[in-house]
Amino acid sequence: MADKSVRKVKIGNLTLGDGRIYVQSMLNTRADDIEGSVKQAIALERAGCEIIRASIPNEEALELIPAIKNEVSVPLVADIHFNHKLAIAACERGVDKVRINPGNIGDMAKVKAVADCCRSHNVPIRIGVNSGSLEKEILAKYGSPTPEALCESAMKHIELLERFDFNDIVVSIKSSDVRRNIAAYRLMSEMTDYPLHLGVTEAGTYNMGLVKSSIGIGSLLADGIGETIRVSLTDDPVKEVEAGISILKALNLRGGVKFVSCPTCGRTKIDLISLANKVEKALSDVDKDITVAVMGCAVNGPGEAKEADIGLAGGDGSVLIFKKGEIIGKYSEGDAFTVLLSEIDKL
């Protein structure tokens, strides 16, 4: 993490700015599908999601709040657009955070009403600025949604809340352009000490969305910027959570099993691709801070993966099992998987 001090903001039972990067996602079920939304929220929590957001487009959708909070323990965020009454009602229903842009909800009396309600219920507000929803005057000033434009918009929304002595704030300034996204967050990090929610908006379907999010979010986390992340994918939200956790693991910002495997080459004499997928799946629920390697041959096995706690490498008619670069046995391809899992259990 960077040396910069970040203001702490409590969201339900967790605190942004406490040194942990929290993974979140958003329900994509219909807001009027209470049963389906609850089911998806439960699936997200089981996948490791630490903050869940739900759209609240109308009064009927407010029923989502108690229904979800009765079934999951992670904080729930109400996503509100324009209607300040829904933000107030969400607070009163027990939501843990509100996502709303103060400048979009009307006159100052409405902004004050939301700020007062959130303060009285200890509910923070996330200001969410996107490149596609900048104010007309800011867009005219800069000509396009530049990093400076995104940050100026965010600061205007922050100042509206601070005017009413409200500073329990989280900020996001997302763009679908990865370079612009990174530049905007870096600039925002210099301008404020409020916690930042990282993400690349409208990132796309799974493959491209994962690539763009990994670059956009990963670059910032590597700089020590960001307190919570969402990988936005046009896909099952559970995949967003899995991707977010993987990004954190890749940067050594999250514990658990770290999986290493080689891309295979002409030296590989076993079905390494199938074996690697099988091992990775078997380890998905293992809660150990270890590195496991699945390598194609002795060249890329104990040597290149010597830092792994344990692993296997394909040989000529056999599979080597090794710990910290030292070979502990040779097994058939069929037995190697079972032996590897057995040895991992002993760690």
N, C-alpha and C positions, 0 to 999 in steps of 0.2 A: 504494500500500500504506500501511497505518497505520504510525505511528511505533513502535508496540509491538514489542518484540523477541520473536520466536517461537523456541522451542527447535528446533534442527535434528534431524531424524530421517531416517536413511538407509534407503531401501527399494530394495534391489538397486543399480542404477547411477544412481539419482537421490536427491535430498535435499529433503525437505519443509522449508520455511522458508528456501530459497535465493532467494526473490523471484519464482519462477515458480509459476503455478497449474497443477497437473497434472490432466489429464482422465482419468477412469477409467470402467470399465463392468464388467458381470458377465455371465458366460456364462449363457444360459438353456437350453442343451442338457441332456439327461439326464446325470446324473453317471456313469452306466454306459456312455454313448456316447463312448468315447475318441476315435474317429475324427472324429465330428461336433463334439466339443468342440475338438479341435485345429484343425479347419477354421474354426470360428468365431473362435477366438483369433487365427488368422492374419488373418482378415478385419478384426478389431478393430484389430490393429496397423497394417494398411494404411490404415485409416480415420483413424489418428492417436491411437488410444488409448494412453495412457502407463502405465497400471496396469490389470491384468486380475485380476478376482476370480473364483474358482470355489468352488462348494459342495463340501464334503467330508463327506458324511453317514455314510460307513462306510469300512471298511478297503479295500474294492475301489476306491473313488473315489480313493485315494491314488495309483493308477496314472496319474491325470491329471497329476500334478505333473511327473514326468520327461518324459512325452509332450509336454506343452505347452512346457516349458522347452527342449526340444530343437528346437522349431520357431519360437519367438518370442524376441525379445531384451528385451521389456519386463518389468518385475517382475510376479510372480505372487503373489496373495494367497489364502490358504486360509481359507474361511469355515467356522468350526467352531461347533457348538452343543452345549453340555453335556459332551461327551466329551473329557476332558483328554488321553487317550491318543492321540486323533487329532491333537490340536494338536502333541504331541511328535513323533509319526510324521511329520507334515507338515514340521516343522523338519528332521528327519533326512533327509527326501527332497529338501531343497533349496529349499523355498518361501521367498519373500522377505519375507512378512509374514503374520501370523496375525490373523484377526478373531475375537475371542472375548470374552465377558464373564466375568472371573474369579469373580464372585460366583455364577455359574450352574454351575460345574463341580465343586462339592463342597467338601470340607474344605480346611484350609489346606495340608496336605501336597500336595494336588493342584495348588493354585495355585502353590506353591513349585516343584514339579517343572516346570510349564510355564514359569515365569519363568526358572528355571535353564537349561532347555533353550534357550529363545529367546536368553538372554544369551550362551550358549556358541556359538551359531550366528549371532550378530549379526542376529537376526530381531526386528523391532519387533512390537508388539501393538496392534491397533486395538480400542479399546473402543467398541462400538456400541450405544447406548441408543435404543430406539424407544418412542414413546408407547403402543404396544400391548403392550409387554413389561416394564412397570415392576414392581418388587417389590411384593408385596401390602401390606407395611407402609408403604411410601412412598405408594402410591396411597390408602391409608386415611388417612394423615396430611394429604394435600392435597385429597383428594376427587375429583381428576381429574388427568390428566397435564399439569399446568401447567408452564410453563418452569422454575419453581423445583424442581418434582418431578423433571424430566428431569435438571437439573444436579446435584441431590443424589444421584441414582442414579449418574450418571457419576463424581462425586467419590468415592463409596464404592468403585467398581471401581478407580479410580486409586489410592486408599489401600491397597487389597489388594496391588497390584503394588509400590507404593513400600515396603510393609512388608518386602519381600524385595529391596530395593535395585534394583528394576527401574524405570527411567524412560524407556525407549525406547518411548514411547507416542504414539498418535494417537487422537483422540477424535471421535466423531460423536454427535449427539443429535437424531435426526430425528423429525419429526411429519408427519402428512398434512395438518394444519391450517397453512396458510401463515403466518398471523400468529403463531401459537404457535411455529412453527419459527424464525422470525426472532428473536423475543424470547428464545428459549432459547439460540440461538447467541450473541447479543449478551451475554447474561448469562454464558455459559460463557467467552467471550473475556475477560471481566473477572476471572474466577475462576482461570484457569490460563494458562500460557504454552505448553502442549502444542499441536502443530499440530492444526488442525481440518479434518475431512473434511466438506464441505458436501453437503447433498442434502435433498430433500423426499420422504419415504417414501410408498409407495403413491400416487404422484401421479396415476396413471390412464393411460388410453390416450393416443395421440400428441397430439391437440389440447389437451385439458385438462392433460395431464401436462406438456407443453411450457410452457404458460402458467404453471402453478403453480411449476414449477421455475425458470423465468426470473425470476419475482418473488422467490421464496424464496432462490434462490442469488444472483441478481443484486443484490438489496438488500444482502446481506451482503458481497459482493465490493466493492461501491461504498463500503462502510464500511471496507474494508481488512481484512476478516475472512475467513479461510479460506486453506488451502494446497493443497487438492485437492478436486475436485468430481465428483459423479456425477448425471447427469440420469436419474432412474428412470422408465422408460416401459414400459407393457405393449405391447411391440413388439420389433422387431429391435434388439439392442444396438448395432449400428452407428449407428442413428439417435440413440441416446443420446450417442455420441461426437460426431457431427456437431452435435447441439444444444449440447453442452457447449462445443465450439470456437466456435460462433456466439455464445454468451453472452460468452465471453472477448473475442472480437473486438469485440462491441458496446460493451464497456467499455474498449476499447483496452488490454486485458491480454494480447493475443496478436497477433502479426503475421500477414502473409498478405494476400490480397486482401479488401478490404472492399467489399461490393456495395451500391449505392444505387439505388433505383428509385422512381418516383412511382406513386401509386395509379390514375392515369389519370382523365380527366374528359371532358366534352363537347368540349373543344378537341382531343382526341387523334384524329389521322387515320391512324395506322398501327396494326398489330396489336402493340401494345406488350407485352401480357401474354406472348404467345408468344415475342417477341423477348427480353424480359427473362429468361425461363426458359432460353432457348437460350444467352444470354450467360453467365448464372450457371453453368450446367452446364459450358460450355466452359472456365471459369476455375477449376473445382474443384481442378485439379491444378497451378495456377500458383503458384509460390512467390516472390511478390514483395510487398513491403509497399506496396501501392498502393490507392487508392480509385477504383472504376470506377462511373460513373453511367449509368443508362439511363432517360431522361426522355421524357415524352409530347409535349411541345411546347416551343417556344422560350421561353415564359413560365417554365416550370419546368426549363429546360435549362441553358444556360450561366450563367444568373443564379443560381438557387437551388443549383445544383450546382457553383458556381465553385471550391469547395475540392477537388473531385475531381481526381485526376491526369489522368484522361481519361474521356470519355463520349460519348454520343450523345443527340440529341433529335429527336423527330419534327417535321417541318415540313409545309408544304402541297405535297405531291407530291415531297418529298425528305426526307432525313435529315441533320441536321447532326452532324459529328464535332467535338468541342472538347477542348482541353487547358487546364486551369487557367482555365476560363471564356472562353478565346479560341477562336473558330471557326477550324478549320483546313481545312474542306472540306465540300461538299454532295454527297450520293450518293443513289442509288436505295435503296429499302428493301432490295432483294435484295443490293446490294453493301455496304451499311453494316456488316453483321455481319463480313464478311471483312476490310474495311478496319480496323475497330475492333480485331480480334484482331492484325492486322499491326502496328498502331501500338503495341499493348500489348507485343508482342515487342521493340519498339525501346526501351522504357522501361528 
